[in-house]
């Protein structure tokens, strides 16, 4: 998926840290703030094509309802955490995915991004 999405406009893709061999259970995608579309628009499109997406539970947890009324300290600016909270999602992956399934996901994302970039209208 990474190779297929590398040139798709508006996306930030995951990178393994040096000297690691992660076991990916999900493929994390962040829609860049300057993209011609939003995370919600992309996810709605993917869901309409029967490609399941999930919000990424991470980022700025201080915005999560579970932390309402809780005492915590914020050490610095949470700009990147806010981006993860508002613009990141993931698609589940597992060894049973076929090349055809991966190609379908990649082509659907690329089609949406290309169409959105051409229209130049960001809904939201």
Secondary structure as UniProt FT lines:
FT   HELIX           2..5
FT   TURN            6..7
FT   TURN            9..10
FT   STRAND          11..13
FT   TURN            18..19
FT   STRAND          26..31
FT   TURN            33..34
FT   HELIX           39..48
FT   TURN            49..50
FT   STRAND          54..55
FT   HELIX           61..63
FT   HELIX           65..67
FT   TURN            68..69
FT   HELIX           79..87
FT   STRAND          88..92
FT   TURN            95..96
FT   HELIX           99..119
//
